[in-house]
Amino acid sequence: MDYILIALGVLFIIGGILGGVLPVLPGPPLSYIGLLLLHFTEKHQFSTRFLIIWAVVTVVVYLLDYAIPVWGTKRFGGSKRGIWGSIIGLVVGLFFFPPFGIIIGPFAGAVIGELSTGKDSGAALKSGFGSFAGFLIGVILKLTVSGMMAWYFAKELFLS
C-alpha cells in the first residue's frame, strides 16, 4: 500500500509543479496532497506542526494567486478583459509557442483584451504590463511553494 501512496504522491507533486505554470491546475494544493499521501505511509511521517504550516501556506498562496493579478491589473489601469486576455494568452502561448509563449502570451493577451475595450495603445500596454506583472508574481509564488513542498517530499522519501 505504501508504494501506491508514494506513487500517487509523486504524481501529485509533479502536478503541483506543473500547476505553478498551468492555470487549469491548482499547483500548491496538489503539492500539499502529495505531502499528505507520503505522510499516510508507514515509514515516512511529517510532524503535525509541519503539515499545519504548509496547509496555511497553501491556502494563502491559493488566495493570493487570484488577488495579485487583479491587483496588478487594477494598479496599472486594467480591466476584467485585460485579466481574461492574460489568462487566454497564457494558454494559447503555452500550446502554440512553448516555452516563450508562457512569457509573451499573458502580456499579448492582456494588451489585446484592453484594446478590445477601446483603450488607446499606450493605456493598453500599461495595463497589459500590470496584468502580466501580477501573473508573473503569482507564477513565481506558486512555483516556489510547490518546489519547496517537492523538496520536502524528496527529502523525506530519500533521506529518512
Secondary structure as a PSIPRED ss2 file (coil, helix, strand):
# PSIPRED VFORMAT (PSIPRED V4.0)

   1 M C   1.000  0.000  0.000
   2 D H   0.000  1.000  0.000
   3 Y H   0.000  1.000  0.000
   4 I H   0.000  1.000  0.000
   5 L H   0.000  1.000  0.000
   6 I H   0.000  1.000  0.000
   7 A H   0.000  1.000  0.000
   8 L H   0.000  1.000  0.000
   9 G H   0.000  1.000  0.000
  10 V H   0.000  1.000  0.000
  11 L H   0.000  1.000  0.000
  12 F H   0.000  1.000  0.000
  13 I H   0.000  1.000  0.000
  14 I H   0.000  1.000  0.000
  15 G H   0.000  1.000  0.000
  16 G H   0.000  1.000  0.000
  17 I H   0.000  1.000  0.000
  18 L H   0.000  1.000  0.000
  19 G H   0.000  1.000  0.000
  20 G C   1.000  0.000  0.000
  21 V C   1.000  0.000  0.000
  22 L C   1.000  0.000  0.000
  23 P C   1.000  0.000  0.000
  24 V C   1.000  0.000  0.000
  25 L C   1.000  0.000  0.000
  26 P C   1.000  0.000  0.000
  27 G H   0.000  1.000  0.000
  28 P H   0.000  1.000  0.000
  29 P H   0.000  1.000  0.000
  30 L H   0.000  1.000  0.000
  31 S H   0.000  1.000  0.000
  32 Y H   0.000  1.000  0.000
  33 I H   0.000  1.000  0.000
  34 G H   0.000  1.000  0.000
  35 L H   0.000  1.000  0.000
  36 L H   0.000  1.000  0.000
  37 L H   0.000  1.000  0.000
  38 L H   0.000  1.000  0.000
  39 H H   0.000  1.000  0.000
  40 F C   1.000  0.000  0.000
  41 T C   1.000  0.000  0.000
  42 E C   1.000  0.000  0.000
  43 K C   1.000  0.000  0.000
  44 H C   1.000  0.000  0.000
  45 Q C   1.000  0.000  0.000
  46 F C   1.000  0.000  0.000
  47 S C   1.000  0.000  0.000
  48 T H   0.000  1.000  0.000
  49 R H   0.000  1.000  0.000
  50 F H   0.000  1.000  0.000
  51 L H   0.000  1.000  0.000
  52 I H   0.000  1.000  0.000
  53 I H   0.000  1.000  0.000
  54 W H   0.000  1.000  0.000
  55 A H   0.000  1.000  0.000
  56 V H   0.000  1.000  0.000
  57 V H   0.000  1.000  0.000
  58 T H   0.000  1.000  0.000
  59 V H   0.000  1.000  0.000
  60 V H   0.000  1.000  0.000
  61 V H   0.000  1.000  0.000
  62 Y H   0.000  1.000  0.000
  63 L H   0.000  1.000  0.000
  64 L H   0.000  1.000  0.000
  65 D H   0.000  1.000  0.000
  66 Y H   0.000  1.000  0.000
  67 A H   0.000  1.000  0.000
  68 I H   0.000  1.000  0.000
  69 P H   0.000  1.000  0.000
  70 V H   0.000  1.000  0.000
  71 W H   0.000  1.000  0.000
  72 G H   0.000  1.000  0.000
  73 T H   0.000  1.000  0.000
  74 K H   0.000  1.000  0.000
  75 R H   0.000  1.000  0.000
  76 F C   1.000  0.000  0.000
  77 G C   1.000  0.000  0.000
  78 G C   1.000  0.000  0.000
  79 S C   1.000  0.000  0.000
  80 K H   0.000  1.000  0.000
  81 R H   0.000  1.000  0.000
  82 G H   0.000  1.000  0.000
  83 I H   0.000  1.000  0.000
  84 W H   0.000  1.000  0.000
  85 G H   0.000  1.000  0.000
  86 S H   0.000  1.000  0.000
  87 I H   0.000  1.000  0.000
  88 I H   0.000  1.000  0.000
  89 G H   0.000  1.000  0.000
  90 L H   0.000  1.000  0.000
  91 V H   0.000  1.000  0.000
  92 V H   0.000  1.000  0.000
  93 G H   0.000  1.000  0.000
  94 L H   0.000  1.000  0.000
  95 F H   0.000  1.000  0.000
  96 F H   0.000  1.000  0.000
  97 F C   1.000  0.000  0.000
  98 P C   1.000  0.000  0.000
  99 P C   1.000  0.000  0.000
 100 F C   1.000  0.000  0.000
 101 G H   0.000  1.000  0.000
 102 I H   0.000  1.000  0.000
 103 I H   0.000  1.000  0.000
 104 I H   0.000  1.000  0.000
 105 G H   0.000  1.000  0.000
 106 P H   0.000  1.000  0.000
 107 F H   0.000  1.000  0.000
 108 A H   0.000  1.000  0.000
 109 G H   0.000  1.000  0.000
 110 A H   0.000  1.000  0.000
 111 V H   0.000  1.000  0.000
 112 I H   0.000  1.000  0.000
 113 G H   0.000  1.000  0.000
 114 E H   0.000  1.000  0.000
 115 L H   0.000  1.000  0.000
 116 S C   1.000  0.000  0.000
 117 T C   1.000  0.000  0.000
 118 G C   1.000  0.000  0.000
 119 K C   1.000  0.000  0.000
 120 D C   1.000  0.000  0.000
 121 S H   0.000  1.000  0.000
 122 G H   0.000  1.000  0.000
 123 A H   0.000  1.000  0.000
 124 A H   0.000  1.000  0.000
 125 L H   0.000  1.000  0.000
 126 K H   0.000  1.000  0.000
 127 S H   0.000  1.000  0.000
 128 G H   0.000  1.000  0.000
 129 F H   0.000  1.000  0.000
 130 G H   0.000  1.000  0.000
 131 S H   0.000  1.000  0.000
 132 F H   0.000  1.000  0.000
 133 A H   0.000  1.000  0.000
 134 G H   0.000  1.000  0.000
 135 F H   0.000  1.000  0.000
 136 L H   0.000  1.000  0.000
 137 I H   0.000  1.000  0.000
 138 G H   0.000  1.000  0.000
 139 V H   0.000  1.000  0.000
 140 I H   0.000  1.000  0.000
 141 L H   0.000  1.000  0.000
 142 K H   0.000  1.000  0.000
 143 L H   0.000  1.000  0.000
 144 T H   0.000  1.000  0.000
 145 V H   0.000  1.000  0.000
 146 S H   0.000  1.000  0.000
 147 G H   0.000  1.000  0.000
 148 M H   0.000  1.000  0.000
 149 M H   0.000  1.000  0.000
 150 A H   0.000  1.000  0.000
 151 W H   0.000  1.000  0.000
 152 Y H   0.000  1.000  0.000
 153 F H   0.000  1.000  0.000
 154 A H   0.000  1.000  0.000
 155 K H   0.000  1.000  0.000
 156 E H   0.000  1.000  0.000
 157 L H   0.000  1.000  0.000
 158 F H   0.000  1.000  0.000
 159 L H   0.000  1.000  0.000
 160 S C   1.000  0.000  0.000
